[in-house]
């Protein structure tokens, strides 16, 4: 499937056009987003470059990273190729948020690998996301184009730092699970109106009958448009207001039915493990806020530590550590430190559990090829 987006650098929002289908190789399930340049620059004579990011659920950092990198001369006519296939990724001109490599000399901008600690510098110490990496290496070029100045102009440098402080750093922090405040107290309110949250809501709803790669790719195009337009607004010093899309319709069709599912899964937790600290979602749905509310209402004790659910698109199982509160990144019991940042056979060997896929560097989530493997990871983690 080829999906074409057309737009210009000086447009407030680029237009989303209908997708044009075209068969791919039978062995490939990747999605390509082929787009003309967003930026105004010299005409490109060579074939368009290809920029890769992962398919499946998306976040603000790779959506914004893909938008920004296409504002550069080098990647101004690039296709966005969404896949996790290592062989496909290896042949691309740039790769963002997947691949386990940070190497700017080869335009590899992932931040999930063990040992990654890259920061923006200039007094900022927040670990970078893929968007932060793109901004660190290409931000001055983008700003210089907008200001019509050289990259070495002091005004370009001032704006480069100001935009990171007022806009980019929050995206890096949220994607890396870094709290805004150094406190153990729960927040007084939940904020679901920031850009990362709004981009997250563009992911396909679990009740949507069409979960196809084509539909997912359309959603990613919208995520690029939303995050990119806000970046350009910040760059141009515009003040705009965005809506919270959690409407009454959303609550009636998605939020409330999910509550019933979570309630049933909590009631069945002792059938999963004698500890009562592992819950399995038989069908994936929004569960986090429901879990906290229902634990209090049902007087659940001990609190649930891990939630297992199937990633239907990847045909794998996830084991996610429950947070200490709905709006905090710390987990009640993170997955073991010795597992974090490891993948595949190396992780399976360390954990002594076959079929392991990954454990995030923060320990908040991991994956296994089977339900039995994910359950074994949760049970083992409870004992460590």
C-alpha positions in Angstrom: 0.0 0.0 0.0 1.3 3.4 -1.0 -0.2 6.3 0.8 0.6 9.7 -0.7 0.7 13.0 1.3 1.1 16.3 -0.4 2.0 19.6 1.2 4.4 22.5 1.5 6.7 23.7 4.2 4.8 27.0 4.4 1.4 25.5 4.8 -0.2 25.4 8.3 -1.3 21.8 7.7 -0.5 19.6 4.8 -3.4 17.9 3.1 -4.2 14.2 3.6 -5.2 12.7 0.2 -6.8 9.4 -0.5 -4.5 6.4 -0.5 -3.5 4.8 -3.8 -3.2 1.0 -3.6 -0.3 -0.9 -5.1 0.7 -4.5 -4.4 3.9 -5.1 -2.4 6.2 -8.1 -2.4 4.4 -11.1 -1.0 7.0 -11.5 1.7 6.6 -7.9 3.0 3.9 -6.4 5.2 5.5 -3.0 5.4 3.6 0.3 4.8 5.2 3.0 2.7 4.1 6.7 3.0 5.4 8.3 -0.1 5.3 12.1 0.0 6.7 15.1 -1.9 8.8 17.6 0.1 7.3 19.5 3.0 10.2 22.0 2.8 11.0 24.7 0.2 14.5 24.0 -1.1 16.3 23.2 -4.3 14.5 20.7 -6.6 15.4 17.1 -6.1 16.6 15.3 -9.2 17.5 12.0 -7.6 14.9 9.3 -6.6 13.4 10.0 -3.2 15.2 8.7 -0.1 13.5 6.3 2.3 13.1 6.9 6.0 12.1 4.0 8.2 10.2 3.8 11.5 8.3 1.0 13.1 4.8 -0.1 12.3 2.1 -0.9 15.0 1.2 1.6 17.7 2.9 4.9 17.3 3.9 7.7 19.6 4.5 11.4 19.3 8.3 11.1 19.0 8.5 9.1 15.8 5.6 10.9 14.2 7.3 14.3 14.8 10.7 12.9 14.0 9.4 11.7 10.6 7.8 15.1 10.0 10.9 17.1 10.9 13.5 15.0 9.0 11.5 15.6 5.8 11.9 19.4 6.3 15.6 19.0 5.6 17.4 19.1 2.2 18.7 15.6 2.6 15.4 14.0 3.2 13.0 16.5 1.7 11.5 14.0 -0.8 11.6 10.9 1.3 9.2 8.1 1.7 8.2 7.0 5.2 8.6 3.2 5.4 6.8 1.6 8.4 8.2 -1.8 9.3 10.1 -3.7 12.0 11.8 -6.1 9.5 15.6 -5.7 10.2 16.4 -6.6 6.5 14.1 -3.8 5.2 15.4 -1.3 7.8 19.0 -2.1 6.8 18.5 -0.9 3.3 16.9 2.4 4.2 18.5 5.8 4.1 17.5 6.7 7.6 15.8 4.9 10.5 13.9 6.4 13.4 12.8 4.9 16.7 13.5 1.3 15.7 16.5 -0.8 14.9 18.4 -0.5 18.2 21.2 1.8 16.7 22.1 5.4 17.3 24.6 6.4 14.7 24.1 9.9 13.1 26.9 9.2 10.6 24.6 6.6 9.0 21.3 8.4 10.0 20.2 5.8 12.6 18.2 7.5 15.4 16.9 4.9 17.8 16.9 5.4 21.6 15.6 2.1 23.0 18.8 0.2 23.1 20.7 -0.7 26.3 23.4 1.9 27.1 21.8 4.8 25.2 22.1 8.0 27.3 22.3 10.7 24.7 21.0 14.2 25.8 20.6 17.5 24.0 23.4 19.2 25.8 23.6 22.9 26.4 22.6 22.4 30.0 19.7 20.0 29.2 20.0 16.5 30.7 16.8 14.8 29.6 17.4 11.6 27.6 16.5 12.1 24.0 13.7 10.3 22.1 13.8 9.8 18.3 12.3 13.3 17.8 14.9 14.8 20.1 17.7 13.1 18.1 16.4 14.4 14.8 16.0 17.9 16.3 19.6 17.7 17.8 21.1 16.9 14.4 18.8 18.8 12.0 17.0 21.5 14.1 19.3 24.3 13.2 18.9 23.6 9.5 15.1 23.7 9.8 15.1 26.9 11.9 17.6 28.6 9.5 15.3 27.9 6.6 12.4 29.4 8.4 14.4 32.5 9.4 16.2 32.7 6.1 19.5 32.9 7.9 22.7 30.9 8.0 22.8 28.0 10.4 25.7 29.8 12.3 23.7 32.9 12.9 23.3 33.7 16.7 19.5 34.0 16.3 19.3 30.5 14.9 21.2 29.2 17.9 19.0 31.1 20.3 15.8 29.7 18.8 17.3 26.3 18.6 17.7 26.3 22.4 14.4 28.0 23.1 12.3 25.5 21.1 14.0 22.6 22.8 13.3 24.0 26.2 9.7 25.0 25.5 8.6 22.2 23.2 11.0 19.3 22.4 12.2 18.4 25.9 8.7 17.5 27.1 8.3 15.1 24.2 11.6 13.5 25.0 10.7 13.2 28.7 7.3 11.7 28.2 8.5 9.2 25.7 11.3 8.1 28.0 9.0 7.9 31.1 10.6 10.8 33.0 8.3 12.6 35.5 8.0 16.4 35.4 8.3 16.7 39.2 10.6 15.0 41.7 8.0 13.9 44.2 6.3 10.7 45.3 2.9 12.4 45.8 0.2 11.6 43.3 -0.8 14.4 40.9 -3.8 16.6 41.8 -5.2 16.1 38.3 -4.6 14.1 35.2 -3.5 15.9 32.0 -4.5 14.2 28.8 -4.3 17.4 26.6 -0.6 17.6 25.9 0.7 16.8 22.4 2.0 13.3 23.2 -1.4 12.3 24.6 -3.3 13.8 21.6 -1.0 11.9 19.2 -1.5 8.7 21.2 -5.3 9.0 20.8 -4.9 8.9 17.0 -3.9 5.2 17.3 -6.7 2.9 16.1 -9.4 2.4 18.7 -9.7 -1.1 20.0 -13.4 -1.2 19.0 -12.7 -0.2 15.4 -13.4 -3.3 13.2 -10.8 -2.1 10.6 -7.4 -2.8 12.2 -5.7 -3.1 8.8 -2.2 -1.8 8.1 -3.7 0.7 5.7 -6.0 2.2 8.3 -3.1 2.3 10.8 -1.0 4.1 8.2 -3.7 6.7 7.7 -3.7 7.3 11.4 0.1 7.7 11.4 -0.2 10.3 8.6 -2.6 12.2 10.9 -0.1 11.9 13.7 2.6 13.4 11.6 0.3 16.2 10.5 -0.7 17.0 14.1 2.7 16.9 15.7 4.3 18.6 12.7 1.8 21.5 12.5 2.3 22.2 16.2 6.1 22.2 15.8 5.7 24.7 13.0 3.4 26.8 15.1 5.9 26.9 17.9 8.6 27.7 15.4 6.6 30.7 14.1 5.5 31.8 17.6 1.9 31.2 17.1 -0.5 30.5 20.0 -3.2 28.0 19.3 -5.5 25.9 21.3 -6.2 22.2 20.7 -9.2 20.2 21.8 -9.5 17.2 24.1 -11.1 14.6 22.0 -12.5 12.5 24.8 -16.1 13.2 23.9 -19.3 11.7 25.2 -19.5 9.5 22.2 -16.0 8.1 22.9 -17.0 7.3 26.5 -20.2 5.5 25.5 -18.8 3.4 22.7 -15.3 2.7 24.1 -14.5 3.8 27.6 -17.5 2.3 29.5 -17.4 -1.1 27.8 -13.7 -1.3 28.6 -14.6 -0.8 32.3 -16.7 -4.0 32.3 -13.9 -6.0 30.7 -11.4 -4.8 33.2 -13.8 -5.6 36.1 -14.2 -9.2 34.9 -10.4 -9.6 34.5 -9.8 -8.3 38.0 -12.4 -10.8 39.4 -10.5 -13.6 37.5 -7.0 -12.7 38.7 -6.7 -15.6 41.2 -7.4 -18.0 38.4 -4.3 -16.7 36.6 -1.9 -16.8 39.6 -2.4 -17.6 43.3 -0.8 -14.3 44.2 -3.7 -12.3 42.7 -1.1 -9.8 41.5 -1.3 -10.7 37.8 -4.3 -9.8 35.6 -4.8 -11.0 32.0 -6.8 -8.9 29.5 -8.7 -11.4 27.4 -9.4 -8.6 24.9 -7.2 -5.5 24.8 -8.9 -2.3 25.8 -8.1 0.9 27.6 -7.5 -0.4 31.1 -5.2 1.8 33.2 -7.6 4.3 34.7 -10.3 1.6 35.1 -7.8 -0.6 37.0 -7.0 2.1 39.6 -10.6 3.1 40.1 -11.8 -0.5 40.3 -9.0 -1.6 42.7 -10.3 1.1 45.1 -14.0 0.2 44.6 -13.4 -3.6 44.8 -10.9 -3.2 47.7 -8.3 -5.2 45.8 -5.4 -6.3 48.0 -2.6 -6.9 47.2 -2.6 -4.5 44.3 -2.1 -5.9 40.8 1.5 -5.6 39.7 1.4 -6.9 36.1 -1.2 -6.8 33.3 -0.9 -9.3 30.3 -2.5 -8.7 27.0 -2.0 -9.8 23.4 -0.6 -7.5 20.8 -2.9 -8.7 17.9 -0.9 -6.9 15.2 2.4 -8.4 16.3 0.8 -11.7 17.4 2.8 -11.5 20.6 2.0 -11.1 24.3 2.9 -8.1 26.4 3.5 -8.0 30.2 3.1 -4.5 31.5 4.0 -3.3 35.0 1.2 -1.3 36.6 2.1 2.3 37.5 2.1 3.7 41.0 -0.7 6.0 39.9 -2.5 6.8 36.6 -0.3 9.8 35.7 3.1 8.5 37.0 5.7 6.7 35.1 7.1 4.7 38.0 5.8 1.1 38.3 4.6 -0.7 41.4 7.1 -3.4 40.5 9.1 -2.9 37.3 10.4 -5.9 35.4 13.8 -7.0 36.8 16.7 -4.7 36.2 18.8 -7.6 34.7 16.3 -8.0 31.9 16.0 -4.4 30.9 17.3 -3.4 27.5 17.8 -7.1 26.4 16.1 -8.7 23.5 15.3 -12.1 22.0 17.8 -14.9 22.7 19.9 -12.9 25.1 16.8 -12.0 27.1 15.5 -15.6 27.1 18.8 -16.8 28.3 19.0 -14.2 31.1 15.4 -14.8 32.2 15.5 -18.6 31.7 12.2 -18.3 29.8 11.9 -19.2 26.1 10.3 -16.9 23.6 11.2 -13.6 25.2 11.1 -10.6 22.8 12.2 -7.5 24.8 12.1 -5.6 28.0 12.0 -1.8 28.0 14.9 0.0 29.5 12.6 1.4 32.3 11.2 -2.0 33.0 7.6 -0.9 32.5 6.8 -3.4 29.7 8.2 -6.6 28.1 7.1 -9.0 25.5 7.0 -12.7 24.7 6.0 -14.8 21.7 3.4 -16.7 23.7 0.9 -16.2 26.5 2.6 -18.9 28.5 6.0 -17.1 28.1 4.5 -13.7 29.2 2.9 -15.3 32.2 6.2 -16.9 33.2 7.9 -13.6 32.9 5.3 -12.0 35.2 5.5 -14.8 37.7 9.3 -14.8 37.8 9.4 -11.0 38.1 7.1 -11.2 41.2 9.7 -13.3 42.9 12.8 -11.2 42.1 
